[in-house]
């Protein structure tokens, strides 16, 4: 009994002592702590689709080409140069010599071709039960991939101008074939790449630790170690950033912006993103099949009011279905002015006053709309003021229920949005509005032969300026036909400690920690 | 006699757990398309079709249920759709964290709750009694999430704000899965001490409601017992007040308290969803919340099954404990 009491007292003394005289040791050890809301699901780049996994994978792996800082143009990475055949069907990449995976094996042309075969072949034994890669569809246009000496050659089924951008995406990250063979179905917990950080350890639902790869071909990272810590609650994450336990956090809600700005020890990072929210009219239904009705509704809504009430002021009114951060954006289009009286009169003249309609609004926040309920309330109010009778409907988002009802065309008007997959205009304009995207992502069920021709030609065109011109014309078509009403471009957000240097938000939301350090 | 009781209770638990599996399976599959949950809503139809084929989602629901139940009988809860890791393995990591947190919270609740309840019962109507009852009322009423945030802010810089260990400490609890016990077994008292510091705030936040319930119950139970004839007799015999209260009155007053403690423990072991979220505690509650938000059906089914089984097991343990405290119950 006495011994037990002594042990308990000793432990209590140690508890008290452990808390005394602690200071942030991260500056000395060069450890960056990144706070996020959830754990990664897997670190096998081909097996993932969630941002929490992508953010970690982006530190461990390299791709053949990479997005430049601040843009969606691509630059050399594991490939030093590339050439395309005249018909755009064959692409040859010269592979950077001497690069090694973190396990010491060579990252050569053969290893890279092996990765793409694993990605493309659903029967590949190297998948080891991984299942269907969620983003495999981006690469379905690739006929084959093979190593030719020190080069890798891709053959495409049809010319695809977005091919290069897709190679810069996370599913095209290059894994060590030896490590995949060693860990098999458990590879997602033991990733091995060539990136600036190597995998250290993973305590599920707690933290992932990465260590600097001093021998990275692009130079050693500035931090010695990176820890991705899971703190599920947004407000708690911010609280722990203030307390100095974390250095960078994501998931800062707009309502917290002012609080972060008011703290001298913190900095709020806001950069234009590659997303937009919009209202999709069901153009197969009366009266939304009439462009003049859709244009009248567009004048009934004040986008600045929506930004103030539903985005806490963070966001920019959207004019086009393509954000200004993406090349090919048409800046010459002037938005329709907010004119509630004119809209009401126009709708009455068109014979739709008093029209009942189902207004779909998703119940959960999305990356492009932090407070959909408020957006729905404002839109409903303005539509009522314009003489319409909207009924709000909010099926659950989970399990694809909300999007499922849109795909079935049950809506009259629906709030929805898009975040880019690869930073290419094709990923907005073709994916969201081409008639072949009905009923997938074309929630407006928009059909225009002229528009289809423009975006299809742009997909085959390899000259960037000619593509940009085709996309500018496609945006004019969308503005004129108004199958959707673009609402808001939402910025990318992060909060950091004031002593964090070198952290830059990429418009695609990519997290890159290689150049990040802590000021002493 | 005890053996018969255990056998009877275990047999009774089987249909209960079977009902739970049926209910959870039906609820989980009413929520939408699992293929979309796996591949994301952007996935094209062909991809979704391949996933349905691969996972067998295109089979009749009853066949899927039977297949899952067969796995459960063999101890296989299936593989997580999201991480591709066996659910049983993921839960093996989450359950010890919840057991630690729930046990710490229950200890705090029991010690403080019974102590405060006894104090209040000794001077009913006094200022102390009023204070204890007010504190317990507040304890029951304050939302755990709010209390957690208040504790975080109040102890900022003095006690850690979350997690099981400091982020720069590497320790894998490989024996029991419980950091405190494994650190002591591994001869690392420093890590055990750090873990206790991390455990303190979430355990206090989680203990508030059961502590308040226990305090009120102890007070009521003690007040009833203290007015019994045998207590009057004990006092008349000249026994010290301490002996009368702690030895004679408390033992009899304990029966309803133990029942409540057992039920509270069962609830706490079911995963303290909010507390685990606020304090980033990687337990069953957090696991279940994430599985639900990701529509990870096998994860949801596995977690709820484990929670239900735990609840049944704790109830059984409480029943057995009764027989020790009050042997008359075993014969009832």
Interface residues (C-beta under 8 A of the other chain):
Chain A: X10 X11 X14 X15 X17 X18 X19 X25 X26 X29 X31 X33 X38 X39 X41 X42 X47 X49 X50 X122 X129 X130 X131 X132 X134 X136 X137 X185 X188 X189 X201 X203 X204 X205 X206 X207 X209 X227 X229 X230 X231 X232 X233 X235 X236 X239 X240 X242 X243 X245 X396 X398 X399 X400 X401 X403 X404 X421 X440 X441
Chain B: X31 X32 X33 X34 X36 X37 X38 X39 X40 X41 X42 X43 X44 X45 X46 X47 X50 X51 X54 X55 X82 X83 X84 X85 X90 X93 X94 X148 X149 X152 X153 X156 X157 X158 X159 X160 X161 X162 X163 X164 X167 X168 X170 X172 X189 X190 X192 X193 X194 X196 X197 X200 X277 X278 X279 X280 X282 X286 X287 X289 X290 X293 X295
